[in-house]
Amino acid sequence: MALAAGLAAAAGQAPLGLWPLTLAGFAGLVALVAGARSARRAAMLAWIGGAGHFAAAMFWIVEPFLVDAARHGWMAPFALVLISGGLALFWGAAGAVAGAMRGRAARALGFAAALALAELARGYAFTGLPWAAPGHVWIDTPFAQLAVLAGAPGLTALTLLVAALPVAARGPWPRALAVTLAIAALGAGWLWGAARLNAAAEGPAEGPLIRIVQPNAAQHLKWRPDMARLFFERQIGLTAAPGPARPDLVIWPETAVPFLLNYPGEGLVRIAAAAGGAPVALGIQRTEGFRAYNSLAVIDPDGVPAAIYDKFHLVPFGEYIPFGDALARIGITAFAAQEGNGYSPGPGAAILDLGERLGRVQPLICYEAVFPQDLRAAPERPDWLLQVTNDGWFGTLTGPYQHFAQARLRAIEQGLPLLRAANTGISAVVDARGRVVESLPLGAIGRIDATLPPPGPPTPYARTGDLPLAVLLGALVLGVASICRRLTIDAGHGGP
């Protein structure tokens, strides 16, 4: 039953978006944990539910290992087992905390609050991985607008508490009241979000024109010499294609070219010529001595790099290997890096000033967009967000859709428009409320010519981050535990 509850909870993740099943799944898991006979059993049930949830939501994790199946395919089942079982440990810890409480109501509410706190910690611990959080299920609904107040972790906390309310109530009338309160909370959030979306002003027609290029370079072909040239020429053609007007900026995706920034040959000059005088922002690899970097470079009209950003939040085992020198001796290397030996991290979040018309942009490379704290680490507030990514690693079923959903949440949280260039899709223009203005679907070859949407004012979440929510959830867990302990002591002394 715990496994089934976890599987149901995962159904709300993109691309399915079945958030009613998510609420039902979490309500079922809360009921199981609340009814557990011991803290140990509560932890076990919560862990099983979490393992089912992450196995269903993140089964795309096997896809990177199948790009070169002869070399890495043997790792795929281990990856799925380790990622689902490992992330479920956070759920198991929350179950143990709740199981130590007295009383069904206390365990139900305590588990919801402890799990929300554990999910928040999951975004930070061991470099963090907040993928497939419960709050992500709301991205295509007005309810997602509540992320301006407390981010995706706040949406997660609301989701879990709403699911737990009916479980915490005992008896027909208290349960009916709890269900009513849960529905009222969802309805109020939904209506507030809808009003916020309706009140959003349309973007100015005079903003800069941006061209986003999507070459659809299949990952297993991307670095083959003959295909690498074909994909490069495809991007050149899409960049030079006539449009309604000359773009002010052209954007290529992550690792878009088959050469290094410091050894470009005629590559950068050709890119600049195709852009017809517009700067080009593109994902590119570069080296400094023995170090390699996954970078974004802005190329000026003369083909000269005018600005460079190095990715600093790297993917463990994908872009670098912990204890890499030792593990390389037994053949374990980073498979997402072109040469397999891994990247070095850049100095941190940065803002690139692209001039008066284009403004200041915060670049995000690939999965840096799933970490709200990385955006808040920037030295100043940008005018817009730019994500370049290569989602060809994630397959075609769920991974790219979930990645895009999380990027849209960053736009809502920060109140900033997001432009996204993805090698195989989904490339898109997203406004400051998280709405998709224009997009290219997964697996398409093409370009987007769109006006840059305007930024919104700084949101409460952009100002405060996760600390207020963490304090509130910690206080809620301690408060529930303290109340149930006091009631137990009073009952033992013949009190109420």
Secondary structure, DSSP 8 states (H G I E B T S, - for coil): -HHHHHHHHGGGSTTT--HHHHHHHHHHHHHHHHT-SSHHHHHHHHHHHHHHHHHHHTGGGGHHHHTTHHHHGGGHHHHHHHHHHHHHHHHHHHHHHHHTSSSHHHHHHHHHHHHHHHHHHHTTGGG---TT-GGGGGTTSGGGGGHHHHHHHHHHHHHHHHHHHHHH--SHHHHHHHHHHHHHHHHHHHHHHHHHHHH-----TTS-EEEEEE----TTTTTSHHHHHHHHHHHHHHHHS--SS--SEEE--TT-SSSBTTB-TTHHHHHHHHHTT--EEEEEEEEETTEEEEEEEEE-TTS-EEEEEE--S--BTTTB-TTHHHHHTTT---SSSTTSS-----SS---EE--TTT-EEEEEEGGGGG-HHHHHTSSS--SEEEEEE-GGGGTTTTHHHHHHHHHHHHHHHHT--EEEEESSS-EEEE-TTS-EEEEE-TT--EEEEEE--------HHHHHTTHHHHHHHHHHHHHHHHHHHHHHHHHHTT--
